[in-house]
């Protein structure tokens, strides 16, 4: 499958990110094998159940208590759970995880969340995270953070390294075991599968298959200050994933929906070019047709609760200045073709269509004011 990027390219700039797979509810699990056991047909496997994954991995020599088998079980044990898991094996001695990911992307981009089925040092994980960041197709890397909090948060530790790298596509999760991150990955993919028409947030979700961490309030603050997610018991009964953020502080769901919007706008543009029985002229009428298609796409995201009307708070952009109302949560415009350069006209390029979005956000804390008259 060849990319449609050469025809329609989407760039996302956030005032506070991405090309396009069309599958946002499928996880990828990367696992290493000894060089002598690797075969190219193991580069990409697909499972639709925990039992199927365990059986095939057992046939490949993985024990029931191995990290790959346990991670796959936790992915499928999520509630809701994804319907499919992609699994990729790579030769440990001759490939890094980043190189293994590149090899998978040569075969498919039909996944969104991924994690490693094994322990790696901070340097290797940061290299993989940078590969995720630089990839043509958007995705999010789920990274388990294990061991004492003081070590994970220390200068030179994993969390400090991820934070220092200014990475925007890493979901760090403090866990008792490496495989526990599979439960969070499975939950994220399962929520996307079961929310095709409504928006969701990972914050405060219950994660099936793992126990909450026993952390002090100070340890929780330390982890959250480094944008690391935790699974806690609040009060006596509430088991909650907090805060559902990536290592740059952005919320996972906001990154997901920006990626989905970029993909849908790209598909809408290609569909307009492919379905049009006549050629689209390099005139303002063509811009109007693209804007009309894109407006239909974005209206759907407003209905989902991803976008919402708000005052524009970003830098001045096209017709928008600070404080201007953005109706329906989006605004679209294009510069006139009279301003097009000769080079762009000769290359048969369209005038860029600009899109301004105001996200609906999500409530994560509440203040209750109680006034009492005695």
N, C-alpha and C positions, 0 to 999 in steps of 0.2 A: 504494500500500500504506500503510494507516494504522497508526500505532504502537499496540502493546498496552499502553503505559505507563499510560493512564488507568484500565485495569482492574487491572493488577498492576504495581506499581512496586518496583524492586529498588534498594536502596542498599548499597554495599560500603564498609566502613570497615576499613582495614588498620592493625594495630598496628606498624607500622614507620616498583570504582571504576567504576556503569556501566550503561547500558541495553543494547539488544541488536539487532545484526544477527544473522542466522543463518549468515552466510558469513564465515569467518575465514581462508580460504586464497586470497582474491582480492585482487590489488593494484589501486590506482587511480593513474594517472599524469595530472597536471595540466600543461597546456602552453598558453602564450599565443599568440594570433594577432593580426595587425594588425586594427583595427576593421573595415576595409572587406572583409576576407576571412572574417569570422565569420558563421556561420549557426547558428540555434538547433539544427538537427539535428546539429551537431557537438558539442553539449554532452555527449553520452554515446555513445561508440563502444565496441564490444567486439571483441577479437581473441583468436584461439585459437592463434596461432603467430607467431613472429618474422617469417616471410616475409609473412604476411597483414598484419601491422602495418606493415612497411616499404613494402609495395606501396600501401596506402591512404594512408599519410602522404606517400609520394612524389607521389601524385596530388594531394595538397593543397598541394604545393610545398615539402615538407621534403626537404633534401638527405640523401644517405646518411650523411654525417658529422655531421649535426645532432644536437644533444643529445637531442631526442625520439626519433629513430630509434635512436640508439646506446643510450639508456636502455631502450627497449623490447626491443632485442636482448639486452641483458644480463639483463633480467628473465627472458626465456624461455631464456636460456643457462645459468641456474642448474641445479644438480644436487643434489637433485631440483628440478624446475621447476613453477611453477603451471600449471594447465590453461587459464587464462583471464586476460586483462588488460583492465581497463576503462580507457578513455582519454577524457579530457575536455579540450576546447579552449574557451578563453574570450577575450573581446576585451581586449587588453592596455591600451588607452587608457581604458576605462570601468569595468573591474573589477579589484579586487585579488585575489590568490590566495585570501584568506579569503572574499571574496564569491563567488568561483567555486566554492569548496567548498560553500558554502551552497546555491548553485543546483543542484549535483549531488545534494545530499541531498534536494532536492525531488523528484528523479526516482528515486533508489535509495539504499539503505544496504547493498547487497550487496558490500561490500569491507571490508578491515580495515587493511592497510598502504597508505600513500600517499606519494608524493614529487612534487616539482616537476621538470619537465623544462626546467631553465634556471637561471641564476644569479640570486639575489636578495640584497639587503642584509640585514643582521641585523634591522633594524626590521621589514621585510616578513615575514621568516621567523618572527620572534617573534609577529607578529600572526596568522599562519596557525596557529602552534602553540597560541596561546590559543583560536582558533576550534575547533581539534581538541579541546582540553581541555573547552570549554564545550558541545560538541555533544551532542545527545541520544543518539546512537549511538556506541559506543566504537570507537576506531581508534587507530593509531599513525602518527606522521609520521616518515619517514626523511629525515634532513637530511645532505647532503654537506658536509664541512668541507675546504676546499682551501687551497692556498698555504702559506707558511712557518708552522711550528707557533707560532713566537713571535708572529706577527700574529693567528692564530686564537685563541690563549690570552691575548692582552693584554687589559687592562681596556678595555671598550668593544668588544672583538672578539666574534665570533659565539658562541664557547663560553661566555664570561663572561656574555653577554647571556642565553643560554638557561638557564644555571645560576642567574642572578639572578632569573629569572622564575618559579622554582620549578615547572617544568613536569614532569608525570609521564607524558606520552605522546609523547615525542620520543626517537628513536634517532639520535644523532649519530655520523657515521662519517667518519674521516679518510681522504681519497681523493686520488688523483692527478688525477682529473677529476670533474666534476659527474655524469657518467653512470655512474660506477663504483658509486654507491650503489644503482643498479638491480640489481646482482648480489646485494647483501645483501638487498634487499627481495624479490627473486625467491627467494632461498634460504629466507628466513623463511616465505614463503607456500608454497613447495614442501614444506618440512618439515611444515607443518601439514596439507597435503593427503595426505602419505604416512604420517602418524602419527595415524590416527583413533582408535586404541585404546591408544596408548602415549604417554607424555610425552617431550618433547625439550627440549633447551636449545640456544641459539645459541652459547654459549661453546665455543670450540675447534673450531668447524666449519670445514671447508674451503669456500672460496667460489670457484666456477668462474667463469672469464671475466675475472678481474682478477689482477694481480700483487701480491704483498705489498709493503707500503711499506718503504722503506729509511730507517729511523729509528734514532736513537741511543737508548740506554737512558734518558737524561735526557728526551728528547722523548716517549718512551712514557709515562714517569711523569707528565709535564706534562699530556698528553692524558687519561690515565686519572684524574688528580686532578680533572679537569673532566667526568668521566663521558662521555668520548668514546671510541668503539670504534675499534680498529685491526686491521689485517690484517697479520700478521707471519710471518717465517720463524724458527722456533725450532730450534736445532741446525742441521743441514744439510738436513733433509728435511721437517720438520713446518710446514705452512702453516696458521695458526690465526687465527680471528677471536676477539678478546678485547675486553672481558670479557662482551659480550652484554647490556649494561645500558642503561637509559634515563637521561635527564639528571638524574633524582632519585636515581639509584643503584640503583633496583629492577631486577631482572632482567626482560628482555623476556618470557621464558616465564611468569614469575609473573603479570605483568600480563595476558598472553593468557589464561591459565587462569582467573584471577579474572573476566575478561570472559565467558569461555565458561560458567563456573558460573552467573553472574548470568543469562545468557541462557537457560540450560537450566532454572533454577528458575522463571523467568518463564513459559516455555513450559509447564512442568509445572502451574503454578497455573492458567493459562488453560485448559489441557486438562481439568483437573478440573472447572472451572466449566462448560465447554461440553459435556462428555460426561455430566455427571450428569443422569439423567432426572428427578430430583426436585430441589427447591431445597435448598441447603445452609443449615441453620439457624445462627443466631448463637448457637452453643453450643460448649462445649469439644469436642464430637464433631467439629465442622468443623475445628477446629485439629488434631485428631488425624489427620484425613484428609489435610490439607495436609502435616503432618509426615511421614506415611507416604510420600507421593509424593516429597517432597524427599529423604528418606532413600535412596530408590531411586536418585535422580539422583546423590547424593554418593557412594554406594557404588561407582558406576562410576568416579568420579574417584580413589577410593582404589585400585581395581584398576589404573587407568592408571599409578599412581605419582605423581600430582599431590598427593594428600593422604596423610598417614601418622599413625599413633598417636603422640602426644607429650604431654608435660606442658604445660598452658596457661601461657603466659608473658606474656599481655596483662593489661590491667586487669581487675578483677573484673567479670564480666558474667553476669547472671542467676544460675544455680546454680553458675557456674564461679568459682573463686578461683585465685590464682597457685599453680602446682604441681599442680593437679588433673589427673588423666589424661583425655585426650580420646581415647576409643576410636575406632578406624577413621579418625581424622583429622577428625571433625566431631561437633558436638553441636547439637541442635535443641530449642527450647522456645518456649512462648507463654504469656503471662499469661492468667489465667482471665477468662472473659466477665463474671464478677461485677464485675470492675474496669473494664469498658468505660464510657466516657463516654456521656451521653445523645446528644450531637451525633454521635458515631461510630455509635451504634446507629441513630439516625434516618437516617443517610446510608448504612446497610446495609454498613458496612465490617467486614472481618474483623479480629480481633485480630492485631497484627503477629506474624509468626513470626521468631524470632531464630535466626541461624545462626552458630556459631563454627567456624572452620576452622584446622587446623594443617597447613601446607604441608610436603611431603616435602623440599623443597630439592634441591640438586644439588651433587655434589662437584666442586670446581674446583682443589684443590691437595692434595698428598699429602706426608706426611713418612715417610720410610723409616728406621727405626732398625736399624742394622747393628752387632751385637756380635761382636767377633772374639776368639777365644782363640788365643794363640800358644804 
